[in-house]
Amino acid sequence: MLKLNTVEVIYSDVILILKGVSMEVPEGKIICLLGANGAGKTTTLKAISGLLYTELGKVTDGSIYLDGQRLDDKGPVEIAKLGVIQVMEGRRLFEHLSVEENLRLGGYLSPGDLKKELGMVYDYFPKLKGLRNAESGYLSGGEQQMLVVGRAMMAHPKLMLLDEPSMGLAPLLVEEIYAIVRRFNQEEKTSILLVEQNARAALTIAEYGYVMENGRVVMDGPAARLIDNEDVREFYLGLSEVGKKKSYRDVKHYRRRKRWLG
C-alpha cells in the first residue's frame, strides 16, 4: 500500500534530516516507527502527508507511493484527498470550537453521511459524546487525544499517521486509546503508521516495526521479534539482558550503531 524508497529530506536546502529511508505499510496493517527525539520519525510522517511543504522541507531523493500513486510530488491537500490523514503530535485542536465542531471539520473530506460518521466516532469514544458541546480547549489531555484521533477517523482514511499519541498520558489511558485504535484498524481496515518513543505501547498493537536513529532505519522486523531484541529492550523498554533498569545514555552511540548495523 504505502512504500518509501530511499527517501531523503532536506530542510531549507541545507539540513539533511532523512538519509535514505525505506519502509512499507501493507494494506490494513499497523506498523510502528520507533526512535528517540531527533531520529527523524516526525519528518518521515510529514514527508508522507506533504506537511513538509509548510516547514521549508522537501523530499530531494527517493520516492513515496500510495497504491501506486506518487505522493512526494503532491501537496498536503491533494494527499489528504487520496486518504492520508496525519494526527500531529501535541493534540492540535481548534480550541475555541466545541468537540462536535472539531469532529465535523474532520469529516469535511468524508464521502459518507456526516451524522453517521459522528455516530461511529461516538461509538469508539463514548466519552466524547457526553462532551460534544464542551469547548475543546478545556478538555483534559486524554480527552483531547481522543478528540484528535476521532477527528481523523471522521475522514475514513486509507492511511492514518499517528504521531506520539501516548505523549504525556497515564499508562491506563494509553492502553485504552491504543485498544480503540486497534479496534478501528480491524473494523474499518484502515492502515496505520504509528510513531512512538513508547516502544512497549506501540509494539503491543503493531505487527511490524522500524527503528530509526539519526535519519536512518537501523533495524526492522516483526513486533514480536523486536520486543525480544536485546537492544530494543535495553534502550526503549529500559531493561538490560539481565532484567535490570538501564539508561539509554549508559552505552555510547557508536556501540549501539556497531551492534545494530553489524
C-alpha positions in Angstrom: 0.0 0.0 0.0 2.5 2.6 1.2 6.1 2.4 0.1 9.0 4.7 0.9 12.1 4.1 -1.3 15.4 5.5 -0.1 13.7 8.8 0.9 16.0 11.8 1.6 14.6 15.0 3.1 16.4 18.4 3.4 15.2 21.5 5.3 15.9 25.0 4.0 18.1 23.5 1.2 20.8 22.9 3.9 19.9 20.5 6.7 19.8 16.8 5.8 17.3 15.0 8.0 16.3 11.7 6.4 19.2 9.8 4.8 17.7 7.1 2.6 14.7 5.8 4.5 12.9 2.8 3.1 9.8 1.2 4.6 6.4 -0.3 3.8 2.9 -0.2 5.4 0.8 -3.0 4.0 -2.9 -2.6 3.5 -4.9 -2.9 6.7 -1.9 -3.3 9.0 -0.5 -1.4 11.9 3.2 -0.6 11.6 5.2 1.3 14.2 8.2 3.6 13.8 10.3 3.8 16.9 13.2 6.1 17.9 14.5 8.8 20.2 13.8 12.5 19.8 15.5 13.8 16.7 15.7 10.4 15.0 13.6 11.7 12.0 10.3 10.0 12.9 8.0 13.1 12.6 9.8 14.2 9.5 9.1 10.8 7.9 5.3 11.3 8.6 5.4 14.8 7.2 7.2 13.6 4.1 4.3 11.2 3.6 1.5 13.6 4.3 3.0 16.6 2.4 3.3 18.8 5.5 7.0 19.3 4.8 5.7 21.9 2.5 4.7 24.1 5.4 8.2 23.9 7.0 10.6 24.6 4.2 11.3 20.9 3.9 11.3 18.8 0.7 12.0 15.3 -0.5 15.2 15.6 -2.5 15.7 12.0 -3.4 13.8 8.7 -3.4 10.1 8.3 -3.8 6.8 7.7 -1.8 3.9 5.8 -3.3 0.4 5.0 -2.0 -1.4 2.3 -4.0 0.8 3.1 -7.0 0.3 6.9 -6.9 3.3 9.0 -6.2 2.9 11.3 -3.1 6.2 13.2 -2.9 5.3 15.4 -5.8 1.9 16.4 -4.3 0.8 19.0 -1.7 -0.9 18.2 1.6 -4.5 18.9 0.4 -4.2 16.6 -2.6 -2.6 13.9 -0.4 -5.4 14.2 2.2 -7.9 13.7 -0.6 -6.2 10.5 -1.5 -7.0 9.2 2.0 -3.8 10.0 4.0 -4.6 11.8 7.3 -2.0 12.7 9.9 -2.7 13.1 13.6 0.0 15.5 14.7 1.9 15.5 17.9 0.7 17.9 20.5 -3.1 17.5 20.2 -3.6 20.2 17.6 -7.2 21.4 18.0 -9.4 24.4 17.3 -9.6 25.1 21.0 -12.4 27.7 20.7 -14.7 25.2 19.0 -16.7 22.5 20.6 -15.9 18.8 20.5 -18.5 18.2 17.8 -17.5 21.2 15.8 -13.9 19.8 15.7 -15.2 16.4 14.6 -17.4 17.9 11.9 -14.3 19.6 10.5 -12.6 16.2 10.3 -15.5 14.9 8.3 -15.0 17.5 5.6 -13.3 15.0 3.2 -15.5 12.1 4.1 -17.7 10.7 1.3 -20.2 9.4 3.8 -23.1 10.8 5.8 -21.8 13.3 8.5 -24.3 12.2 11.1 -23.4 8.5 10.6 -19.7 9.4 10.9 -20.3 11.2 14.1 -22.2 8.2 15.4 -19.2 6.0 14.5 -16.7 8.2 16.4 -19.0 8.4 19.5 -19.2 4.6 19.4 -15.4 4.3 19.6 -15.1 7.2 22.1 -18.3 7.3 24.2 -16.8 9.9 26.5 -16.7 12.4 23.6 -20.5 12.1 23.1 -21.1 13.4 26.6 -18.6 16.2 25.9 -19.9 17.1 22.4 -20.9 20.6 23.4 -17.9 21.3 25.5 -15.2 23.8 24.4 -12.3 21.6 23.3 -9.6 23.9 24.8 -10.9 23.0 28.3 -10.7 19.2 27.8 -8.1 17.1 29.7 -5.1 15.8 27.8 -6.6 12.4 27.4 -9.9 13.8 26.2 -8.0 16.0 23.7 -6.1 13.0 22.4 -9.3 11.1 21.9 -10.7 14.1 20.0 -7.8 14.4 17.6 -7.9 10.7 16.8 -11.7 10.8 16.5 -11.4 13.8 14.1 -9.0 11.8 11.9 -11.5 8.8 12.0 -14.2 11.1 10.6 -12.4 11.2 7.2 -12.4 7.4 6.9 -8.7 7.5 5.8 -7.0 4.7 3.9 -3.9 5.5 5.9 -3.7 7.2 9.3 -0.4 8.6 10.5 -0.3 8.8 14.3 2.5 10.9 15.9 3.3 10.2 19.5 -0.4 9.6 20.7 0.8 8.4 24.1 2.8 11.5 25.0 2.0 12.9 28.4 -0.8 10.4 29.2 -1.2 8.0 32.0 -0.4 4.3 31.2 -4.0 3.2 31.6 -5.3 5.9 29.3 -2.6 5.0 26.7 -3.8 1.4 26.9 -7.4 2.5 26.4 -6.7 4.7 23.4 -4.5 2.0 21.8 -7.2 -0.6 22.2 -9.6 1.7 20.3 -7.0 2.4 17.6 -6.6 -1.4 17.1 -10.3 -1.9 17.0 -10.7 0.8 14.4 -8.0 -0.8 12.3 -9.6 -4.2 12.5 -13.2 -3.0 11.8 -12.5 -0.3 9.2 -9.4 -1.9 7.6 -7.5 1.4 7.9 -3.8 1.1 7.6 -1.9 2.9 10.4 1.7 4.1 10.7 2.4 4.8 14.4 5.3 6.9 15.5 6.3 6.4 19.1 9.0 6.7 21.7 6.9 4.5 23.9 8.1 1.2 22.4 6.2 -1.0 24.8 2.8 0.5 23.9 3.5 0.6 20.2 4.7 -3.0 19.9 1.6 -4.3 21.7 -0.6 -3.3 18.8 1.8 -3.2 15.8 2.5 -6.2 13.6 5.9 -4.9 12.3 8.2 -2.2 13.4 11.1 0.0 12.2 13.7 1.6 14.5 15.2 4.9 13.4 18.4 6.7 14.6 19.8 9.9 13.1 17.7 9.9 10.0 18.2 6.2 9.1 16.3 3.0 9.7 18.8 0.9 11.7 16.6 -2.1 12.5 13.2 -3.6 11.4 11.3 -6.7 11.9 8.0 -8.3 13.3 6.9 -6.7 16.5 7.3 -9.9 18.5 10.9 -10.2 17.4 11.7 -6.5 18.2 10.2 -6.7 21.7 12.6 -9.6 22.4 15.6 -7.9 20.8 18.3 -7.1 23.3 19.0 -3.6 22.0 15.3 -2.6 21.8 14.7 -4.0 25.3 17.7 -2.1 26.6 17.2 1.3 25.0 13.4 1.5 24.5 12.0 -0.7 27.2 14.6 0.2 29.8 15.8 -3.3 30.6 19.2 -4.9 30.2 19.6 -8.5 29.3 19.5 -9.5 33.0 16.3 -7.5 33.6 17.9 -4.5 35.3 16.9 -0.9 34.6 19.5 0.8 32.4 19.7 4.3 31.0 19.7 4.9 27.2 22.8 7.1 27.8 24.8 4.4 29.6 26.0 2.9 26.3 27.9 5.1 23.8 26.3 5.9 20.5 28.9 4.2 18.4 28.5 0.9 20.3 24.8 0.9 19.5 25.4 1.6 15.9 28.0 -1.1 15.7 25.6 -3.7 17.1 22.6 -2.6 15.1 24.3 -2.3 11.7 26.7 -5.2 12.3 
